[in-house]
Amino acid sequence: MNRAIQARRNESLLPLAADADRAGWAARIAALRARSLALAAPLSDEDQCVQSMPDASPTKWHLAHTSWFFETFILLPQVPELAPFNPQFGYLFNSYYEALGERQPRAERGLLTRPSAAQVREYRAHVDEQLQRFIERAGAAQWQAARPLLELGVQHEQQHQELLLTDIKHLLAQNPLQPAYRASEGAPQDDLPRVHPAALAPRAARFIERPRAIERIGSDADGFFFDNEGPRHEALLLPHAIADLPVRASEYAGFVEDDGYRRPQLWLSEGWAQVLSGAIRAPLYRQAAEDAEHFTLCGRRPIHPDEPISHLSYYEACAYAAWAQARLPTEFEWEAAARAGLLEGVGEVWEWTASSYAGYPGFAPAPGAVGEYNGKFMVGQQVLRGSSCVTPPGHPRVSYRNFFPPAARWQFTGLRLAKDLT
């Protein structure tokens, strides 16, 4: 064996270094990984294999990809004597990391009937065991090098926990039986998310006037944040007003009743083209715009008038805002108001903003494959702020920048309004 590798191996087998947080990390990783399996537990192996559209991924793929991430970015670089669980998994479960080689096309992940769901669970168990072994035995230098990537791995898996739920909701909605993911909301003590947004305060939203200001935007946290949340910088905000609550279902019903889906003057050109093609006739998971019921992860249920409207595209959000003689807030207006404690109802639905997804001044992606995480997608997408009812606890931040193409509707996406002040 090469002496450098032997030395690295000897270091990796040293007793636990004087690092008080390792036990906490071990527990945190174990809870994270167990939660992903718990989210998949209500599903059959057949459920977990199917892909309902190119933007969604099978549950089985989410479970395998998050394991591949920990194995590829932490275990194999830090423990060179450790062999990949299966060398073919790099092709099957790489998402979009061009620097790491070819991969299964995104739209064809549902063709991966092999490996089986049981084999994916075996893969997860292997990665879990190796992660715990690494946390316990890594030398001081290894541990310091790995901790930022461990944190990224945690945040990455939390993102996929949310995607697992939104993707399986889209799949189950295509089934003519309209099966429920689970029968009802979990008990409050369960470490499982609510599966549809809660009702908002039973009152109309108030518009809060905001003066001209220069605000500091971006993460100022000492802890983790994604690279697209920085660098922290100044942004000029002109006088405006922002709603303290998201738009609710009963308010959107007024747009529908006033022929909102039949009035081209309200729509952006691409959105109107989708309306004409029949691709948009109502918020997703309704059979018609006037429906009093919609499909949820608990099956079909009545729409609560005070729940925030959800599963809208950016085009629908803009059309509604135009109908309401308002607009969407910019992401900077949203963040400044959130930091000031002015926004209610945050965390029920992701909120579309008027901001195109681009890098902040001075943004530069990290070197290497891990730098492909956010920067390469900074074109043709809109920023959403907040979080949703299925975002894992502890994952959101006021500086968090989610992003999707303007036609996307399968996430829990809604809006709040803003207005210019002149």
Secondary structure, 3 states (H helix, E strand, C coil): CCHHHHHHHHHHCCCCCCCCCHHHHHHHHHHHHHHHHHHHCCCCCCHHHCCCCCCCCCHHHHHHHHHHHHHHHHHHHHCCCCCCCCCCHHHHHCCCCHHHCCCCCHHHHHHCCCCCHHHHHHHHHHHHHHHHHHHHHCCHHHHHHHHHHHHHHHHHHHHHHHHHHHHHHHHHHHCCCCCCCCCCCCCCCCCCCCCCCCCCCCCCCCEEEECCEEEEECCCCCCCCCHHHCCCEEEEECCEEEECCCCEHHHHHHHHHCCHHHCHHHCCHHHHHHHHHCCCCCCCCCCCCCCCEEEECCEEEECCCCCECCCCCHHHHHHHHHHCCCECCCHHHHHHHHHCCCCCCCCCCEEEEEEECCCCCCCCCCCCHHHHCCHHHCCCCEEEECCCCCCCCCCCCCCCCEEECCCCCCCCEECCCEEECC
